[in-house]
């Protein structure tokens, strides 16, 4: 009788666990609220906020969270954090924080050093390594994603100021603010090739078919398309009135590119525009009005929706890719910045 009771207890416990998993939405959006020190978790199906994950350590001020990235296998979520309280350039340590996407608990805090000014983080396709840009030290830091330890540090050279980056087919494509270039880093041997962009390069995007890399240039109000096969550059001028592009993201079919026109830097007014580019023709085809300070963007794995962080409005806009219409606006935390998309079998790179 005692054995039977224990069996029923174990079965009940197992079923409760199953019910919890079944209750999780099929898709989630993770939003880095830079000034709040939190990660907002959004239901990507009904466009509601489910939770704010506090990344502050006990007794510390909330960290600055610039970027968040879901691993391609969907098993972890990574965020870059800097010390809060105005100590970004001091001796306080900066971290990569690893989050479980199902329990929303912090799995690991990885110390990368101080005075780095961590910006963006990405992972390779196998999720063996994570790569974070350190703007002030002109580095890309490689972290073993299995044991959560620094593996290598790639030095890009002085006055590069790397910011946004993407991984594709064994290479990192890195947008450099100060060098005004795209660095192509082969991770196997650390070899780096610089491609001049002619403007302040903020973020890079690689089309899933591997044909093109796109780079946003804030000061010249352009997006540059770099042909990976030929090395040819196509410069795409954004519409008159553009205030400065930041993040950009392609659709899964490699046909369209969503570009956030943020503005708001060096005294510029804020923009509320997202531009849609035709990849093959290197041309702007649509303009979508969102909220103030359009900054980060990610597209869902099925290609139906683009999710945009509005840095100056503390919200996320949801754009229907087919109609180019905003279908929802979700309040999040203070100064939403980076954004990532999770689905039950993976994450958008």
C-alpha positions, 0 to 999 in steps of 0.5 A: 500500500505504501509502495502504491501511494509513492507511485501515485505521488510520483505520477502526480508530480510528473503530470504537474511538471507536464502541465507546466510545460504544456502551459508554456506558449509555443513562442516567446520574445525576450526583451532587454530593458537596459535601464530597468535591469530586467528581461521582459518575457512576452507571449509571442502568440497573444502579444502579452507580457508574462514576466520581468526577470530581475538580473540584479544580484542581491544587494547590488544596483540593477545592471545595464542590460544592452542585448539579449540573444536566444541560443539557436537550439533554444536551450538558453538565453544570453544577456550582456550586462554592465554595472549600474549606477554609472560605473560602466567604465570603472573597475566593476565586473561585466558579465554574460548572464545565462537564463533558462528559457523555460523556468526563467531562472538564471543559470550562470553569471560569467565574469568577462572583466571590467572596462569592456563595455559589453555590447552584443552576444551571439552563439554559433550554430552548434551552441558550443561557443558564445561571442560578445563584443567588448566595445571599449577594449576592441575585442570579441570575447569567446565563451565556452557555452558548455562550461561557461568559461572564457575560451579566447579573446580576439583583438580587432585592433585599436580604434575599432569599437565593435558593437553589433555582430552575427555568426554565420558558417564559421565566421563572425560579422562585426559592425565597428563604430569607430573604424566604420568597417565590417570585420569578418572574423574566422573563428577557427584561426582568428583571422580578421578581414576589414571591409570599409563601410564609410559610416558609423557601423552599428549592427550587421545582419546575415541573410539565412541563405548566406548570400548577403551581409547587411550593415546599418550606418547611423551617421550616413543614414544608409544600409550597406549590402555586402555580397559574400560571394563577390565582395560587391557593396551596394549602398541603400539610402534610407528615405528622406527624414531618416534619423539613423538606423540601428538594428536590422533583421532579415526574414527567414526566406531571405527576401526582406530586411527590417531596419529600425531607424532609431535616431536619438543620438548626439542630440538627434530627435527620436524616430518612430520608423521601421523601414522594410528593404527588398533584399534582392533589389537592395531597395526600400519598399515600405515604411512602418510607423511604430513608437518612439526610438525604434531600436531592436528587431527580430523576426519570428521563425515562421516569418509572420511577425517582426518584433521591435523595441521602442527605446524611448517609449518602453514598449515593443511593437508587433508588425505583421510582415505580410501587411506591414501593419502594427498589430499590437504594442506591448508595454515592457520595461525602462529603455528596451534595447535588444530583443530575441525570439524563442520557439519550442525547438530553437531560437532565432540567431 
